[in-house]
Amino acid sequence: MSDIPSWNGPGDRGDSVSPDPAASVPEERPSRRKRRGLRIALVTMASFVVLIGAVAAGGYAYVNHLAGSIPRIPVKFVKLDAANSEYGGAMTVLITGKGIGPTGAKTVPENSASGLIMLLHVNAEGYSGGVVSIPPQSIVRVPGHGRTQLENALKLGGPDLLVRTVENLTHVQINHYARIDFTHVDRTVNALRGVNVTLPGATSSFGHVFHIGVNHLNGIEALAYARQPSLSEEGRVLRQQSLMRAVIRKIEFRHLLSNPLTMYRVLHALISMLTVDSTFTASQIEHLAREVHDLTGSTDYVTAPVHMRAGQVYLDRAITRKLWAAIRQDSISAFARRYPFTVTPSAPR
């Protein structure tokens, strides 16, 4: 089976350059797709704020305490020129992952990457947004290090350098940073008494056999599912997203947050996976969670398209220039409609 998303598409070829301020995404009216609500479909960090938002919406007094207990790390943010941020009321969170790779080790270096590099964007009006994935192996300019893979920015200079690199690449103002530690995903899955994932074919990983169709995973099996050695890096990213969606579905469909004891256990397990920047206050997290929880507009999930050249991955210059402009202009939905081949697959294939 193939776990590699189709990221290639039409357009000029070349690595991404500074966005054209005049670039725009015209509105089109293709056939309407059915989209599940944000509470079900949103991935990784967005899933966490949805859960916190669900608690906040329920009026639980200790949600602020839970948000305050999330570990913080110092991250430098630079205020971009106003011309590069058309909608000042929007919020963009840079999300990375840690600890998932084709190994069985539970201890990983602080700046190790799981392959997730995503921008969670909430539009200025607060009722729509999107998630934009940037392939981590894309060759980009990393300040002070020349051209190298995007994920190397995190290894070479931590979150500070990654934030600076992504802002230079996209000209999108990044407001906050969050990291998901997938070495703790087994705690969350066990807290939920297991989750279900669907596979299109039989496979195995670290001695665990997964059959075609629905598989019920415990914590250890979930780690094996996400770390399957035969997967490409892109495949592992899709597995991580698939696993987080399985967590959200279990919580939503079983109404687990309606039970205070279960909710306490699940949220503490989730928080053990999460680290945010030191400027991301508990009240800001709760506010973002409420916004994401209450989204009623469209929410789209797209991946920046790439192409291969001389064995390396490069961003499609023509299309990504419009994608970065779409983020800045709060028009990710229009971009996804115009370029449907960039829509992120909803599950591993």
C-alpha positions, 0 to 999 in steps of 0.5 A: 500500500502507499502512504505517500500523499499526492503533493505534486500538481500543475504549475511552474517548477522551482523552489519557493520564493518570496510571495508576491503581494499582488498574488490573489486567489480568485473565488470560484464556485466548484461543486460543494464538498461535504466537510465534517465539522472542525471538532472531528476532522482537525488534526494534531494541535487543533485537536488539542484546542478543540478538546480544551474548548469542549471543556471550556464550553461546558463551563468546567472551572479548572480548564484554565488550570489545565491550560496553565499546566502545559509546559512552556519553552522560550521562542522568539517571534518577530513582528512582521511589517504590516504590509505582510499581514493584511488581517491583523486579527488572525492567529497563526500557530506553527505546529511541529511534532516530536518523537515519531520515527522508525525506531523503538526508542522512547527517549529522543533529542529535544529538537528531534522532529516527527515530520510534522510542520503545519500552520494552524490559521484562524481567520480574523473574523474568527469563524473559519480557518485552515491547516497548512502542512509544509513537507519537512524535506522541502529545500528552503533557505534557512537563515545562516545555513544556506539551502537545506531541508526545512526540518533541519532548521529545527535541528540546527536552531530549535523553534527560534530558527524554524519560526524565522525560516517559515516566516521568511518563506511564507511572509505569514506572521506566526503568533505562537508555537506548539509541539506534539510529543508523540512518544506519549501518544500511548498514554492518551490511547490507553486513557481512552481504552484504545482507538480504532483505525482503518487500513486499506491492506494488511501490514506489520510493524515491530511485531504487531500485525494490522489487518485490512479494515478496522483495527482496535489499537492499544497504546503500544500498538498505536506507537507501532502503527505510527512508527512503521519502519517501511513508511516514508516520512510523508507516510508517517506524518499521515499516520500521526494525523490519522491517529489523532483523528481516531482519538478525537472520534473516540472522544466525540462519538463516545461522549467521553468528556461528559464524564468528569473523571474520564475527561480529567484522565483524557485531558491530562494524557493529552497535555502530557503530549503538548508543549507551547511557547512561553508567551502562549498564556492559559487565557490565550489558549482558552480563547483560541480553543473557544474560537476553534470550538465555535467555528462555523465556516469552512475549514480546509486542510492543504499541503504545499505542493512539491516536485522532485529535482535531482533527488531532492524535494522542492516547493512548487514556486507558482502554487505555494506563492499563492498558498502563502498569500491565501493564508495572509488574506484569510482565503485558504478555503478559496485556495483549496477549491481552486487547487483541489490536488493540494487538499491533504488526504484524510487518511493513509492510503 
